[in-house]
Amino acid sequence: MKKSLFFLILLAFTTPASWAQESWSLNRCIEHARTHSIDIQRGQNALANAKLTEMQSKLAFLPTANINGGYYWNFGLTIDPITNTRQPGSRQTLSTTASGNWTLLSGGRNLYQLQQARMSSVAALYQLEDVKNNTFLNIASAYLQIIVNMQLEEVAQGQLNTSIQSLERTQLLFDNGAISKDNYLQSVAQTKNDEGNLTSARNAVLLSKLQLYQLLQLEDDFEDFTIEMPEVNLSQLSLQDYGRTDLKEEAIRKQPSVRAAEANLQSAEYGVQLANAARYPSLFFLAQLNSNYVQGLPYFTDYVELTTYTLVEDPTTGNILQLPQTVNVPDPNSQIKYTISNQLADNWNQFIGFGFQVPLFNGGQTHAAVQRAKIQENNAALDKQASELAVRQTIERALVDAKNSLALYNAANASAAAAELALNNAQLNFDQGVISAFDLGLSKNQFLAAKSQEIQTKFDYLFKVKVLEFYLFNQITL
């Protein structure tokens, strides 16, 4: 049961209505449910979530970049991050790092992940359409049930009007002594029975309206809720050539439930490839930039030369030689404050490189993941077959149901016509005093039952033909 069915039913047998009118057409009911149904909103959220997953899969092709760092208070013996020497006492340090990682090769994981996300997004879209169809189906069924009950109410009202007229005539005859009291009481009982039938019919209308009202989740007063009565024409309905195989196969291919199953199958196929990709090596590019700061680190602007001598024994003569060595040492008079910005600028460290990872053994996790993905693929294939089978069986059953409904409607129509003739004849005989009010009541009850059956089979046939036409042609014409 698909959403287009209800738009087409609307075009087929509803009249245009202004949104400002109080009465609700089928189109207005559907459009209201489109924006207010909780199930549809959940389906939309599922689709939005699938779209986010797809977008995230696209961004997985880009490199990652992070900045991290921290400011620390150190107490006692610590390692100076700049000189890498042990330093006693408390101090404050700051470290900052900017790093990047770009996966260049990963066995196609990013590609398979993206394709799987795309298929999952497509499946979510068709699943949303299927949710809409189910929601609209319930609304259309409730809407048509109201129409059936309203027509049954009209029949019950007509029967009551006839009984009231008969009672008035019987009252006059009884007052003049033309009929017995028994006949008069039977006429009274028939009138009360028709009043009860009318009350039951009105209650059925009220309950069917309440069902649609609750499906629409309306907040307006229920007493003001009314629907439009459509014009129904059965003369143009036809089942000719509706059993053709090509029409059925094309209809199966178009259904959202089948397309969603196909997308889920493709997603599962990519899932197998994604799981297999974990068997292959990965290659990635690395880059890093870092710096740090240490509180109280001395900084000198000038350096002076200092000559030192090293005593070395001459191996040939045994004499002690003094070897001079010149080193630059900071000038104590040039010491200035070593600020954070200066230290960070002076302590920059950068590196770039390539890394790789070759999977060898991980406790069978990759193998198990591949096998689970294959099982999921098999389940998705079975779901696709089941979906196609369900649609095919629905079409075949809809065709048989439509033919049976037509036969039932023709029989009910003939029965109602015969019951109406019998009722007219009984009414004439009753007016002439040939039959009693009890016999007239039997004829009325038979007519009411036949007319009710005619109305129910009429709309049942109409609805089943519209369902079948939607499946086969995705359109309905009158």
Buried (B, 14 or more C-beta within 10 A) or exposed (E): BBBBBBBBBBBBBBEEBEEEEEEBBBBBBBBBBBEEBEBBEEBBEBBEEBBEBBEEBEEBEEEEEEEEEEEEEBEEEBEBBBEEEEBEEEBEBBBBBBBBBBBEEBBBBBBBBBBBBBBBBBBBBBBBBBBBBBBBBBBBBBBBBBBBBBBBBBBBBBBBEBBBEBBEBBBEBBEEEEBEEEBBBBBBBBBEBBBEBBEEBBEBBBEBBBBBBEBBEBEEEEEEBEBBEBEBEBEEBEBEEBBEEEBBEBBBEBBBBBBBBBBBBBBBBBBBBBBBBBEEEBBBBBBBBBBBBBBEBEBBEEEEEEEEEEEEEEEEEEEEEEEEEEEEEBEEEEEEEBEBEBBBEEBEEEEEEEEEEEEEEEEEEBEEBBEEBBEBBEEBBEBBEEBBEBBBEBBEEBBEBBBBBBEBBEEBBEBBEEBBEBBEEBBEBBBEEEBBBBBBBBBBBBBBEBBBBBBBBBBBBBBBBBBBBBBBBBEBEE
